[in-house]
Amino acid sequence: MARTMARRFPIVAAMLAVLVGGGFGARGTALAQAPSFDCAPAASPAAAAAASPVAAKAADPVAFPEEGGELTVFAAASLTDAFEEIGETLEAENDGLSITYNFAGSQALVTQLEEGAEADVFASANNAQMDAAIENGSVDAEPATFVRNRLAIVVPSENPAGVAAPADLANDGLRLVLAQAEVPVGRYARESVCAMGEDEETYGDGFADAVAANVVSEEEDVREVLTKVQLGEADAGIVYVSDAATATDEVTLIEIPEAVNVVATYPIAPTAEGDAALAEAFIAYVLGSEGQATLGEYGFERVG
């Protein structure tokens, strides 16, 4: 069975005694004052998704070494369920192969790699963090896009705040939870809200500021956002479609329109110091038909 490491960098809240709207977990950052979103007028979801493009490429199957080996994969938290299933499949098909995962926010993974953590493969939820890994020397190979994802709003299944559409994110008193701005999904969520704010006819004047004022906690990764909503500690959160698909009995998904959604592009690459043979075989599987089928089952948009 694939093993999961849950190494995280804990966030220490500046004011633990301040409770905004109540119900904060230990890992979230409770906000003492309303944040604001940096909405650059020229920015758009499409332009943001296209930044630092990484060309998708198909891959022929690559055999794992006959003797197996210990493979360590650092992967964005949103990949947890799909990658764990892929790991179980690969371990069952390859004697002696053991796969260890470290799932966390992509920015945290880059920091761990830079500080010397050992890994063979890095799978990021955006190109910016892959670029950061290349810049710090953790990755020295060309990455490949292996999957895409989109944003969705999730609310508790009972939906106590009555959220019915993205415009309701600006409602007075709504408790909204996002990932931190440096986390890929947190960055995408803010870009999406800023895009909504440009459409005053649909979302009203001052929409982005009103939404920002409703943010009561910022989380370390997308799964922590989802958990807060599942537990009823938030009225709404913005996650990936693939994450919402893992909790269909506990949350309700509210779609974000295409015009103001953000397509998240996930690159994958071997690390500079990892086992090249194991990394190549794993990446080829993820890019191949079987890996793509598994990712598709978990709500990701396949590229192969």
N, C-alpha and C positions, 0 to 999 in steps of 0.2 A: 504494500500500500504506500502511496505517496505520502511523505511526511511533510508537515507544514511547520515552519518556524514563524513565530509571531514576534519578531524583533521590532520594536517601535521606539521612536524617540519621543518620550513624554513631553507634553506641553504644559508648562507651569503657568497657570492663570495669574495675571497681575493682581487681581482682587478676588480671592476665593470667597470672601464674605459677601460679595455682591451677587445677588441672584436676580437675573432679569427674566421674568416670566416663569421662573421655577424650573425644576426638573433637569439639572445638568449632570451629566456623567463625569467621572473623574478625568477622562481624557480630553473632553471638549474644552474650548476656551470660552468661559462665560464673559460676556462683553459688558464693561462698565458704562460704555456710551455707544451710541449708534455709529456703526461704520459708514463709510461712503464708498461708492463705486467710482473708479476712474474711467469714465466713459469718454474715450477719445472719439471725436466726431467722425473721423475718417475710418474708424474701425468697423468691421462687419463680421458676422459669424463666418461667412464664406472666406473672407480674406484671412481671418485668424486661422482657420483650418488649413489654408493653403501655405501658411508660413513654414519655411524650412521643409519643403516637400521631400518625402522619401519615396522613391519609386517602388511600387509593388512588383514582385516578381515571383513567378511560379518556381517550384523546386521539384526535382526528381527525388524519389526515395533514396535515402542514404542509410546504410546498415549501421547499427550500433556495433561497437567492438564485440567480438565473440566472447570475451571474458567479462563483458558488462562494464561496470564501473560505478563510481559515485558522482552523480550529476547534481549540481546545485543551480537552481534557477531563481533569480531575483525578478519578481513580476508585480505589476500594478495590482492593487487590492481588488479591482473590479474583475480581474481574471481568475479569482480564486476557484470558483466552482468548475469552470471549463477546464482550467489547467490541471486541477486535481483529478478530474476524470481522464484527461489525456495521460497523466502520470500513471494512473492505475492501469490503463490499457497498455502502455509501453512497458511497464514492469512485468505485466503478465506475459507479454510477448517476447521479452528478452531476458534470458537467464542471467543472473548476476547484476542486473541493472537496478540501481537504487536512486530515486529522484527525491531531492530535498528542495522544498520551496520556501522562499521568504517573500511573503506578500505584505505590502505596505504602500503608502503613497509614493509615487515615482520620485518625488523630490527627496524623500527620506532614503530611498534606495540608492540614489546617486551619492548622497552624503556618506552612506555606509561604504559604498565602493571606494570613494575617494579616501576614506579613512583606513582602507586596507582589508575590508571584509572580502572573503573569498567567494567567488561565484564563477560559473561557466557561461551563463546566459543572462542577459538583461532584456526584459520586455517592459517597455514604458507605455504610459497612457497618452503621451504626447511627444512631439518631436523636440520641444524645447528641452525636456529633461534628457533625452537621448543626446542632443547636441551638447548638453552640459557634461555628460559622461564621456563624450569624445574629447571635449576640451580639457577635462582633468586627467585624461589618459587611461581611464578605466576601460574604454572601448576604442579599438583602433581599426575596426573593420567597417565596411559599408553596411548600414542597417537596411532592413527590408520591411515595408509595411506588411503586416500580416492580418490585420483586422481593423474594422471601423466600428464606431459606436455613436449613439445619439443621446441627447438629454431628455429627461422626463421629470415631471413633478410627481412626488408621491405624498400621499396623505394617509393617516391611519384609516383602517377599514371603516370605522364609525364616522369618520370625517366630521369631528365636532365643530370645526370652524366653518364648515359649509363651503369649502373651496371647490369651485366647479370649472374654473378656467385660469389660465396664467394671469389674467388681469386681477384676480382676487389676491395675488401675492402682495398687493399694496393695501389691502384692507387694514383698517385700524385694529391694533391689538393682535394681529396674526403673529404666531411664534414660528419663525422661519429658521431652519438650520441649513447651513452650507458647509462645504469643505473650505479649508483655509485657502486664501487667494493664491498661494504658491503651489497648491495641489492642482494637478491638471483639471479635475472635474470642478474644482472651485473657480479656477480661472475661466473655464468654459461657461459655467453658470452665470458669472458676472457679465461675460460678453453677451450672453443671450438676453439677460435682463436689460442691458444697455441698448441692445437692438430693439427690444420691445419699447423702450422709452423713446426711441426715435419716431415711433408711430403713435403720435398723440391722439389721433382720432380714435384708435382702438383702445389704448391703454391710459389715456389721460395725461394731463400736464404734471410734470414732476414725478413720473412713475418710478424711475430708477432710484431716486432719493427716498421715496416712500417705502420701496422694497428694502433698501439698505437699512432703513430705520427699524424694520421688522426682524432683522437678523439677531437672534438671541444667543447663538453659539456657533463657533467655527470648529470643524473637526479635522482630524489628521488625515483621514482618507474617506473614500466614498462609502465604505461599509459602515463606518461609524455614523455617517449621516443617516443611512438607511435604518440602523439600529435605533437611533433616537426617535424616528418616526414610528417604527414598529412598536416601541414601548410607550407611545403616546406622550413622549416628552417634548414633542414638537407638533405643530399643526400641519407643517409641510416641510419638504426638503426637495432639493434638486439633485438627482442622481443620474446614472446612465440607465438606459432602457434595459440593458442586460442585468443590472442589479435589481431593478424593480421586478424582473421576471422571476427572481429567486424567492420572492416573498409575496406571491399573489394572494395568499389567504390572509395576510396581515396588513397589507397596504393596498390602496387603490391608486392606479396610475392615471395621471392626467397628461395628455399629450401636449407637447409644445409645438406650435405650428412650424412647418418647414422654413418659412421665411425668416424666423427668428431663432431657429434651432442652431446648434453647432455640431458639426461632424467631427468627432474625435478620431484622430489617426494614431494607431498604435504601431510603433516600430520595434523590431527585435534584432538583436545582434549578439555575437559571441563576445565575451570580455577579453581584454588584452592578455590576462594572465591565466585564463581558464584552460580546461582540457578541450582542445580544438576539435578532436574527433567526436566526443560526446556532444559538444555544442552544435556541430554541424548536423549530426543526425537528428537531434531534437528540433532544431529550427526547420529542417527539411520536412519533418513530420507535421509541424504546425502549419507550414505553408502548403502542404499537400492536401489531397482531397479528404482524407480521413480526419486530419486535424481541423480543417476548415468546416467539415460537417459537424463536428463536436462543438466548435465555437458558435456555429449557426444555431444549434439547439439551445444555446444559452442566451440568445437574443443579440449576438453580435452580427454585424454585416460582413459577410464573407468576401474575400478578395480573390479567391481561387475557384 
